[in-house]
Amino acid sequence: MGEVQGLMSLKHADVAVGQTIHWPIYNQAGQILFKSGVHIADQQQLNHLLEVGYCDANNLWDSIPSKLPSLEQLGAKTVPDTTSKPAEELNKETIVELDSVRWTVGEIFHLQTHDQAATRYTVRLIGYVKNKSLLVTAPTIDGRSASIREGQAFIIRAFPGKKAYAFTANLLKYVYMPFSYLHLSYPRQVRSTTIRQGARATVRIIASVTIGNPEQTAAATLGDLSMGGTSGVVKKSIGKKGDVGVIKFKVNAAGNDEYLVLDVILRSVAITETGEEFRLGFEFINLTPQSRLILSAFVHQTLAEMD
């Protein structure tokens, strides 16, 4: 078998119980574990695949494509929003009118240059002139204004709430006074995708977990994070399935360090491959609006950077 390039963990993929996976699943060494056509029968099988499975990165679910053809090339027509459709259709991409998107001042945009895919900037929406331009803050690198040219083409992504949006735009004007900001071309339509609750962002975060009766506290290394929960590795087993506790960790969302203290339920406990540590799975409960906002911003930002 030839070497498979670009293997990525199934944790990045949109897979669920009841789904048939129409591409091969590999182990970390690139050897085929399952051929195309595996049906995920139950949660135990899904957890096993997420633990050991890898696939060709080209087959992974991608909430927003890294390269967008023009709307003229697509020949796209406006279609209805999918939020009221069945769960299996929620990740289908649609084209919506920009005027229907409820963005607010301060919304975070992620800019990726067309000619240098690895170059990305984070900016904020400061206003717009309908059918003329979008106004966003000027991107910075290490506190200094980024060097970009007028006419530069961007792929732009935004993740407000449960939606992911993407569109292409050009830099019309770089304004320096009285402060730096950009005029971007105004797109009439944008691509829209509903993000699944369980979309996982791969992370490496040190957290503190307190759980059990009597309570025990341990340090955990979180490996993935979603709006619904997280999993982490601890040195010793603490708590049992169904126990309620608290997890604390820090994230950087939209350039700000935020400290999260979240209520959790321990949903799974498993010994790791080495037999020396334990992998715990947590479900978030009782999220406050502020915590949900911070968590959403961080997860979606991380997913965008993984793109």
KEFI-134720 format. One record per residue (C-alpha): x, y, z. Coordinates in steps of 0.1 Angstrom, whole numbers, plus 5000, padded with zeros to 4 digits. Each point is the difference from the previous one (the first is absolute). Layout:
BEGIN
XYZ
...
This chain:
BEGIN
500050005000
501350344991
500550255028
497050215007
500850375003
498150245022
498449775025
497950175026
498249875030
496349924997
499450255028
500050264973
497449834979
496250025001
499249645010
497149885021
498149695012
497949864971
502350144973
501749804973
503650124993
500650014963
503850015002
502849785015
501050035036
503749965009
502149975031
502750255009
502649814980
497950034968
498849645000
496349944990
497949905030
496650014982
499250024963
497450254987
496549925010
500349955038
496750065018
500250165035
497549795019
500350145035
501850255023
502649755011
501149944964
500050374993
502250065031
502449734989
500350154965
500650355014
502749865022
502049804975
498850114965
501650224974
498950094965
501350184970
499850385007
498350054966
497049795012
499550195033
496950215006
501050364995
497550265015
501250264975
502149914969
503550144999
499650124964
496750154988
499150024964
498250324990
496250005002
499950064963
502049674995
497649825023
496950124982
498550005035
496550095009
498850125034
498649715019
498149995034
501849985033
500549655013
499550065038
496649835000
501149704980
500949655013
503349955018
501549814971
499650304978
501450265023
503550004986
498950064964
501350324986
497550264988
500350344983
498350295018
499650374994
502550215020
497250235011
498349705018
503149945022
499650165034
503550115006
500750265026
502750265006
502949825017
499449674981
503349824995
501149924965
502849774990
501850114968
502049764979
502050124970
499449834967
503649984989
501449905034
497749765017
502049995032
499750375005
497050085022
498850305019
497450065026
498050334997
496750145013
497150154981
499550375007
497350074975
498949994964
498650204971
497449794983
501049884966
503250205003
502449865026
500549835033
502150195025
502349795023
502950085023
503549984984
501849675007
503150005022
502949775005
501950035034
498350335006
501050154966
497850064970
500149724975
501350084965
497349944975
499350164967
496950154986
498449754976
501149715022
497449724999
498949825031
497949715011
498150125030
498349795027
497850085029
498449785027
497150185017
498049765021
499349674984
500850114965
503250014980
500250254971
502650054972
500350234971
502750164978
500850375000
502750234988
501750285019
498650324985
501850255022
502450005030
499250315021
502750115025
498550325016
498750075025
500449635007
500849704978
497149804984
499149834968
497350044973
499249654986
497949944970
496349935009
498949654990
496449954991
499949645011
502049785023
500349635007
498349885032
500449675020
498449905032
502649885024
499349685019
499950015038
502649735001
502650154976
503349945018
503050235000
503349845008
501750175029
502749955026
498850185031
500949955036
496949995022
499149945036
497249755007
498149965032
497549725002
498849705020
498649935035
502150075019
501450264977
503349954984
502050254979
502549924973
501850164971
498849894965
501450064965
497050074978
500449864964
496850114984
497350265007
496550064987
496950205009
498749685017
503049885019
503649905001
502349705007
503250005020
502849785013
500749985038
502749815019
497549845024
496449894997
497650245018
496349985002
497649764983
497650024971
497250245007
501850205027
499650384998
503050235004
501850314988
502750054974
502250314998
502250114972
501250304981
499650084963
500950284977
496950114981
500250294975
503350125014
498850005037
501049755027
496849865016
499749785031
497149754998
498549825030
497549754986
497649755016
500449654985
498749645002
502649724997
498849794971
502849764994
503149865016
502649794981
503649895005
502350144974
502149794976
503050025024
498049875029
501450265022
497550284996
496250054997
498050174973
496950175013
497150134979
497950305013
496750154990
499650375007
496850105019
498550325012
502150224977
499450375008
499550234969
503550155006
501749665002
498149884969
501250314981
503649965010
499949624993
498450054966
502550274990
503049785010
498649674984
499150174967
503350194999
501949685006
498049824973
500750284976
503849985007
499949624994
498450064966
